[in-house]
Amino acid sequence: MKKLIDLHLHLDGSVPYQTVRELLAKEGRSLPEADLRKRLSVSPDCRNLDEYLDKFDFPLSLMQTAENLRLIVRELLAELRGQGLVYAEIRFAPQKHTETLTQAEVVQAVLDGRDDFYAWQKGQEGDDLHANFLLCLMRLVGQDEANWETLRVAKEFKDQGVAGLDLAGPENEEVANCKYASFFQQAREWGIPYTIHAGEAMGPESMRDALALGTKRIGHGIRCQEDPSLVKELAEEGITLECCASSNLNTKVFDQIAEYPLRSMLGQNLRVTLNTDNMTVSATNLPREYQLMEEQGLTKSEEKQLYLNSVRAAFASQEEKDRLLALLEK
Ligand SMILES: [Zn+2]
């Protein structure tokens, strides 16, 4: 089995089907398989990012109690381990889970789920999966107060499993990345690293905004290909791009996998990584993403480069990075 690292995986878009069934059963509910698919995963005729983002409403409705969050995290991590993942950074927006919980309680429940998984993992054969969490600020109008709270919670749980921040949500002029400068200024002062979604629904200008906020990692960033001078800058600055092929096909950034420029970006010396984004919404997983790229000619040495890029970009301790590098040699 390949050893894999996912740096860009949204918790609410990756709740395993089996876990959803369990959570529904707990409430005495069930849904026919076809309905479940319709509510959780995009159909091939999904037109854009906004339609894609609609698929989060149903899973989020099941993610409003500490008990459910804890179970989801434990089961998702077990599934990822079964797929060969040795390290994952899982992101979520605590403010999306606050029907009954505070943002801090949400984060605590997620960390408890990780503890449950680690306790289970102790008895298992094979390579361990370690996981950290990134808290998403939401790129939505009217969320400033909730976003400040997320920032404070990230500081509170820093070094306890919360490894960084993200900026996520729709990408458009109204919520341009440049409007979030004060949050990332504060994050830098508190020593919290971050990544920013950019260059997905919008093009190079959104990525330049993200770079101006001081980010060293960009979620997606695939549309840098529209601007050669930006490509050069990203390569020179060693900015990591968290690419997610199936997700970009779903949101119609690309029409077919043959157009997906992952390999040519490696050739441009861009620090590219391969990730899933939303396993359940996109009906994918990381082994499948690699398989898709292998079908496009991804070589063993390119694959190794992707792994090394992920290790380098991870918001993990040096000790953890050393473990990941040693695993590659094993
Ligand atoms: Zn994402």
Boltz pocket constraint, residues with backbone or C-beta under 6 A from the ligand:
constraints:
  - pocket:
      binder: B
      contacts: [[A, 8], [A, 10], [A, 168], [A, 197], [A, 219], [A, 277]]
      max_distance: 6.0
